[in-house]
């Protein structure tokens, strides 16, 4: 049985929406962490991040992705949109190592990584009004009904991210669990601070800028569906 990680925070006992499944680091991942983290990694601190100083330029729109896995799609997006700044937040160490290696191999300069809990990063490091696009792709579905309370997409999560979005900022989510897609749609649609970008107020086709992952392609071959949701802050 998996152990769910819980954390004590002031005035609140928060059950985290993920379980650490670290596994073994490959030699390449270990080397990337040792050699490349000082270049593209950002240490977690309980202080606001200076976005322009971090990326060495002013005014570029910021895309933040929560839980990028091994980082393949995030790296591809950063490569194809050099005019944007990208910030990836992930807790799994092998994924951090793999992403760092890909950043080096692709020669990318507009992507940074934080290795920490996304809720704490958003709460303590991300300045208000700084995010142009918030991405959450294929989060842990917690598919058993009794575990649904551990899903990250809930009204409290929107309360956390809404101040961080600029006016007109985009929330983009995707999942391959229909039940979770329905929950996401229900939670997002109930929030009057955002509007659905779907023509029929449901889901949007996968945008070209969101790359297909190997995981997603395998699911398509098996007949699995994928649901994208895009909402804009009013």
RAFENRA-V459557 format. One record per residue. N is the residue number from 1. RES is the residue in one letter. PHI is phi in whole degrees, -180 to 180 (none if undefined). NEAR is the number of other C-alpha atoms within 12 Angstrom. Layout:
# RAFENRA-V459557
n->N res->RES phi->PHI near->NEAR
n->N res->RES phi->PHI near->NEAR
This chain:
# RAFENRA-V459557
n->1 res->X phi->none near->4
n->2 res->X phi->-75 near->10
n->3 res->X phi->-95 near->12
n->4 res->X phi->-84 near->17
n->5 res->X phi->-84 near->17
n->6 res->X phi->-117 near->17
n->7 res->X phi->-138 near->17
n->8 res->X phi->-87 near->11
n->9 res->X phi->-129 near->12
n->10 res->X phi->-53 near->7
n->11 res->X phi->66 near->7
n->12 res->X phi->-157 near->10
n->13 res->X phi->-103 near->11
n->14 res->X phi->-104 near->22
n->15 res->X phi->-89 near->22
n->16 res->X phi->-70 near->29
n->17 res->X phi->-93 near->30
n->18 res->X phi->-140 near->34
n->19 res->X phi->-124 near->24
n->20 res->X phi->-74 near->23
n->21 res->X phi->-125 near->17
n->22 res->X phi->-66 near->18
n->23 res->X phi->69 near->11
n->24 res->X phi->-90 near->14
n->25 res->X phi->-79 near->20
n->26 res->X phi->-75 near->18
n->27 res->X phi->-60 near->14
n->28 res->X phi->-67 near->22
n->29 res->X phi->-66 near->26
n->30 res->X phi->-63 near->22
n->31 res->X phi->-65 near->19
n->32 res->X phi->-63 near->29
n->33 res->X phi->-62 near->30
n->34 res->X phi->-72 near->20
n->35 res->X phi->-95 near->17
n->36 res->X phi->-105 near->26
n->37 res->X phi->-56 near->28
n->38 res->X phi->-62 near->15
n->39 res->X phi->-88 near->24
n->40 res->X phi->-117 near->33
n->41 res->X phi->-88 near->32
n->42 res->X phi->-120 near->28
n->43 res->X phi->-71 near->22
n->44 res->X phi->-68 near->25
n->45 res->X phi->-142 near->19
n->46 res->X phi->-88 near->15
n->47 res->X phi->-152 near->15
n->48 res->X phi->-67 near->22
n->49 res->X phi->-80 near->25
n->50 res->X phi->-85 near->19
n->51 res->X phi->-62 near->31
n->52 res->X phi->-63 near->19
n->53 res->X phi->-67 near->13
n->54 res->X phi->-62 near->27
n->55 res->X phi->-100 near->29
n->56 res->X phi->70 near->15
n->57 res->X phi->-157 near->18
n->58 res->X phi->-111 near->16
n->59 res->X phi->82 near->18
n->60 res->X phi->-71 near->23
n->61 res->X phi->-64 near->30
n->62 res->X phi->-110 near->38
n->63 res->X phi->-105 near->38
n->64 res->X phi->-114 near->43
n->65 res->X phi->-115 near->42
n->66 res->X phi->-96 near->42
n->67 res->X phi->69 near->40
n->68 res->X phi->-87 near->40
n->69 res->X phi->66 near->35
n->70 res->X phi->-88 near->31
n->71 res->X phi->88 near->38
n->72 res->X phi->-60 near->30
n->73 res->X phi->-71 near->33
n->74 res->X phi->-64 near->45
n->75 res->X phi->-63 near->41
n->76 res->X phi->-65 near->29
n->77 res->X phi->-64 near->34
n->78 res->X phi->-64 near->35
n->79 res->X phi->-65 near->26
n->80 res->X phi->-84 near->23
n->81 res->X phi->-131 near->22
n->82 res->X phi->-64 near->22
n->83 res->X phi->-77 near->21
n->84 res->X phi->-108 near->29
n->85 res->X phi->-94 near->38
n->86 res->X phi->-123 near->43
n->87 res->X phi->-129 near->45
n->88 res->X phi->-104 near->47
n->89 res->X phi->-119 near->42
n->90 res->X phi->-151 near->41
n->91 res->X phi->-106 near->32
n->92 res->X phi->-89 near->32
n->93 res->X phi->-60 near->33
n->94 res->X phi->-58 near->30
n->95 res->X phi->-65 near->38
n->96 res->X phi->-61 near->43
n->97 res->X phi->-62 near->39
n->98 res->X phi->-64 near->34
n->99 res->X phi->-66 near->44
n->100 res->X phi->-60 near->43
n->101 res->X phi->-64 near->33
n->102 res->X phi->-68 near->30
n->103 res->X phi->-58 near->36
n->104 res->X phi->-64 near->26
n->105 res->X phi->-66 near->17
n->106 res->X phi->-89 near->20
n->107 res->X phi->68 near->18
n->108 res->X phi->-88 near->29
n->109 res->X phi->-120 near->30
n->110 res->X phi->-109 near->38
n->111 res->X phi->-128 near->43
n->112 res->X phi->-127 near->41
n->113 res->X phi->-131 near->49
n->114 res->X phi->-118 near->41
n->115 res->X phi->-102 near->34
n->116 res->X phi->-170 near->29
n->117 res->X phi->-62 near->33
n->118 res->X phi->-65 near->35
n->119 res->X phi->-62 near->34
n->120 res->X phi->-69 near->28
n->121 res->X phi->-62 near->33
n->122 res->X phi->-63 near->38
n->123 res->X phi->-69 near->26
n->124 res->X phi->-109 near->21
n->125 res->X phi->-111 near->28
n->126 res->X phi->-86 near->37
n->127 res->X phi->-67 near->26
n->128 res->X phi->-62 near->23
n->129 res->X phi->70 near->23
n->130 res->X phi->-103 near->35
n->131 res->X phi->-92 near->36
n->132 res->X phi->-86 near->35
n->133 res->X phi->-140 near->35
n->134 res->X phi->-110 near->44
n->135 res->X phi->-112 near->39
n->136 res->X phi->-140 near->36
n->137 res->X phi->-111 near->42
n->138 res->X phi->53 near->34
n->139 res->X phi->-67 near->29
n->140 res->X phi->-54 near->30
n->141 res->X phi->-79 near->31
n->142 res->X phi->42 near->25
n->143 res->X phi->-68 near->20
n->144 res->X phi->-73 near->14
n->145 res->X phi->-56 near->12
n->146 res->X phi->-71 near->10
n->147 res->X phi->-102 near->19
n->148 res->X phi->-57 near->21
n->149 res->X phi->-65 near->23
n->150 res->X phi->-90 near->27
n->151 res->X phi->-64 near->32
n->152 res->X phi->-73 near->35
n->153 res->X phi->-83 near->39
n->154 res->X phi->-156 near->24
n->155 res->X phi->-54 near->23
n->156 res->X phi->-64 near->18
n->157 res->X phi->-67 near->29
n->158 res->X phi->-65 near->29
n->159 res->X phi->-62 near->21
n->160 res->X phi->-73 near->24
n->161 res->X phi->-84 near->41
n->162 res->X phi->-59 near->36
n->163 res->X phi->-65 near->26
n->164 res->X phi->-78 near->34
n->165 res->X phi->-79 near->34
n->166 res->X phi->-71 near->27
n->167 res->X phi->-63 near->22
n->168 res->X phi->88 near->26
n->169 res->X phi->-65 near->32
n->170 res->X phi->-110 near->36
n->171 res->X phi->-107 near->42
n->172 res->X phi->-124 near->40
n->173 res->X phi->-124 near->41
n->174 res->X phi->-148 near->40
n->175 res->X phi->-151 near->35
n->176 res->X phi->-107 near->30
n->177 res->X phi->-108 near->26
n->178 res->X phi->-59 near->20
n->179 res->X phi->-63 near->21
n->180 res->X phi->-72 near->36
n->181 res->X phi->-58 near->33
n->182 res->X phi->-64 near->24
n->183 res->X phi->-66 near->28
n->184 res->X phi->-56 near->41
n->185 res->X phi->-62 near->35
n->186 res->X phi->-65 near->21
n->187 res->X phi->-67 near->28
n->188 res->X phi->-67 near->36
n->189 res->X phi->-68 near->29
n->190 res->X phi->-79 near->18
n->191 res->X phi->-92 near->23
n->192 res->X phi->-76 near->18
n->193 res->X phi->-81 near->26
n->194 res->X phi->-132 near->30
n->195 res->X phi->-128 near->28
n->196 res->X phi->-74 near->32
n->197 res->X phi->-89 near->27
n->198 res->X phi->-76 near->21
n->199 res->X phi->-64 near->13
n->200 res->X phi->-114 near->11
n->201 res->X phi->61 near->19
n->202 res->X phi->-123 near->24
n->203 res->X phi->-113 near->30
n->204 res->X phi->-111 near->23
n->205 res->X phi->-63 near->21
n->206 res->X phi->-59 near->22
n->207 res->X phi->-67 near->19
n->208 res->X phi->-61 near->13
n->209 res->X phi->-78 near->18
n->210 res->X phi->-93 near->27
n->211 res->X phi->-67 near->23
n->212 res->X phi->-77 near->23
n->213 res->X phi->-90 near->23
n->214 res->X phi->-60 near->14
n->215 res->X phi->-60 near->21
n->216 res->X phi->-70 near->25
n->217 res->X phi->-63 near->16
n->218 res->X phi->-63 near->15
n->219 res->X phi->-64 near->17
n->220 res->X phi->-63 near->16
n->221 res->X phi->-64 near->12
n->222 res->X phi->-89 near->12
n->223 res->X phi->86 near->11
n->224 res->X phi->-80 near->16
n->225 res->X phi->-90 near->23
n->226 res->X phi->-134 near->32
n->227 res->X phi->-120 near->31
n->228 res->X phi->-104 near->35
n->229 res->X phi->-126 near->41
n->230 res->X phi->-134 near->37
n->231 res->X phi->-127 near->40
n->232 res->X phi->-119 near->29
n->233 res->X phi->-72 near->31
n->234 res->X phi->-71 near->19
